[in-house]
Amino acid sequence: MLNPRLALGTTGVLAFAAGAYLSSGPPVLTLLNDSLRISYPWPRAAAALVAAAGAAVVARSIPRRWLQLCGGVLALLAVASATHLLAYRVEAGDGAIEATGLLSRERLAWSDVSRVEAGPGVLVLFEGTQVRVRVDTVDYSADQRASLERTITRRVREAAGGRALPAGRLR
């Protein structure tokens, strides 16, 4: 006969692994008439919640207290990940760029952009010398990142009246 605690733990591990796998991947890029929107679909967040439930089940099935604590922390991280996936949105609209995340909401008018810097996994938009909007692009596909960069370039040039920013300032 199978040990119920072992069966519960195995089910939890499988649920965690499946949820973690299904919650990963690039966001969805939506081109609208006058804007571009990048966000994660809600099924990814639901999969992250399945991973959280799996981690909680594993934590409950383990007899050692410190391992239960580790499983609980893992479950909380998975819930935070699910919340981030639901909250994450980048919208490059007609008048401004807006980036919303788990703990922040940043907005910058195109006419106020002084420069844009591209780094590995991030695009940073400046107003004067101050960082105003930071876009996390770690999960983006190459096409999604290129589309966002082209949109930013076009919008900043339009806002500047067709004049480009000083050389080296905008990709």
C-alpha positions in Angstrom: 0.0 0.0 0.0 1.2 3.5 -0.9 2.1 5.9 2.0 -0.5 8.7 1.9 2.1 11.3 2.8 4.4 10.2 0.0 1.5 10.3 -2.5 0.6 13.8 -1.4 4.2 15.0 -1.6 4.6 13.4 -5.1 1.3 15.1 -6.3 2.6 18.4 -4.9 5.9 18.1 -6.7 4.2 17.3 -10.0 1.8 20.2 -9.6 4.6 22.6 -8.8 6.7 21.4 -11.7 3.8 21.6 -14.2 2.7 25.0 -12.9 6.2 26.4 -13.0 6.7 25.2 -16.6 3.4 26.5 -17.8 3.8 29.9 -16.2 7.1 30.6 -18.0 7.6 32.1 -21.5 7.3 35.4 -23.2 4.5 37.9 -22.8 1.9 38.6 -25.5 2.4 41.7 -27.7 -0.8 43.3 -28.9 -0.7 45.9 -31.6 -3.6 48.3 -31.4 -4.6 51.2 -33.7 -2.4 53.8 -32.0 -0.5 51.8 -29.4 1.4 48.7 -28.5 0.6 46.6 -25.4 2.7 43.9 -23.8 1.3 41.8 -21.0 1.1 38.2 -19.8 -2.0 36.2 -20.4 -4.0 35.2 -17.4 -3.5 31.4 -17.8 0.2 32.0 -17.0 -0.7 33.5 -13.7 -3.1 30.6 -13.0 -0.3 28.2 -13.7 1.9 30.0 -11.2 -0.9 29.7 -8.7 -1.0 25.9 -9.4 2.8 25.9 -8.7 2.1 27.7 -5.4 -0.5 25.2 -4.4 1.9 22.4 -5.3 4.6 23.9 -3.1 2.1 24.3 -0.3 1.1 20.6 -0.6 4.7 19.5 -0.6 5.4 21.7 2.5 2.4 20.1 4.3 3.5 16.6 3.4 7.0 16.9 4.8 7.5 16.0 8.4 10.5 18.2 9.1 9.7 21.7 10.3 12.6 23.5 8.4 11.6 21.8 5.1 8.0 22.9 5.7 9.2 26.4 6.1 11.2 26.2 2.8 8.2 24.9 1.0 6.0 27.7 2.5 8.5 30.3 1.3 8.5 28.7 -2.2 4.7 28.8 -2.2 4.8 32.5 -1.3 7.3 33.2 -4.0 5.1 31.5 -6.5 2.1 33.6 -5.4 4.2 36.7 -5.8 5.1 35.5 -9.3 1.5 35.0 -10.2 0.6 38.5 -9.0 3.5 39.9 -11.0 2.3 38.1 -14.1 -1.2 39.5 -13.6 0.0 43.1 -12.9 2.7 43.4 -15.6 1.8 45.6 -18.5 3.7 47.9 -20.8 1.7 50.2 -23.0 3.4 52.5 -25.5 0.4 54.7 -26.4 -0.1 57.9 -28.4 1.1 60.3 -25.7 3.2 58.3 -23.3 4.8 55.0 -22.3 3.4 53.3 -19.2 5.0 50.4 -17.4 3.1 48.6 -14.6 4.5 45.9 -12.4 3.9 44.2 -9.1 5.2 47.2 -7.0 5.3 50.1 -9.4 3.6 52.1 -12.0 5.7 54.4 -14.1 4.6 56.8 -16.8 6.5 59.2 -19.1 5.3 61.4 -21.8 7.1 61.0 -25.1 7.9 64.7 -25.2 9.8 64.4 -21.9 12.1 61.5 -23.0 15.7 62.8 -23.1 17.4 59.4 -23.9 16.8 55.7 -24.0 19.4 53.1 -22.9 19.1 49.5 -23.8 20.8 46.9 -21.7 20.5 43.1 -21.4 17.0 42.5 -20.3 16.0 46.1 -19.7 15.1 49.3 -21.5 15.5 52.5 -19.5 13.9 55.8 -20.5 15.2 59.0 -19.0 13.7 62.4 -18.3 16.7 64.7 -18.1 19.2 62.8 -16.1 16.7 60.9 -14.0 15.5 57.4 -14.7 11.7 57.6 -15.2 10.6 54.3 -16.8 12.4 51.0 -16.6 11.0 48.2 -18.8 12.0 44.6 -17.8 12.4 42.8 -21.1 14.0 39.6 -19.8 11.2 37.3 -21.0 10.6 39.1 -24.3 11.3 37.4 -27.6 13.7 39.2 -30.0 10.8 40.3 -32.2 8.9 41.7 -29.2 11.9 43.7 -28.0 12.6 45.0 -31.5 8.9 46.1 -31.9 9.0 47.9 -28.6 12.3 49.6 -29.5 11.0 50.7 -32.9 7.8 52.1 -31.3 9.8 54.0 -28.7 12.0 55.4 -31.4 9.1 56.5 -33.6 7.1 58.0 -30.7 10.1 60.0 -29.4 10.9 61.3 -32.9 7.3 62.3 -33.4 7.1 64.1 -30.1 10.4 66.0 -30.9 8.7 67.3 -34.1 10.7 65.0 -36.4 14.0 65.9 -34.9 16.1 63.0 -33.7 17.7 63.1 -30.2 21.5 63.8 -30.2 23.5 61.0 -31.8 24.0 58.0 -29.6 21.0 58.8 -27.4 18.4 56.6 -29.0 18.7 53.3 -30.7 
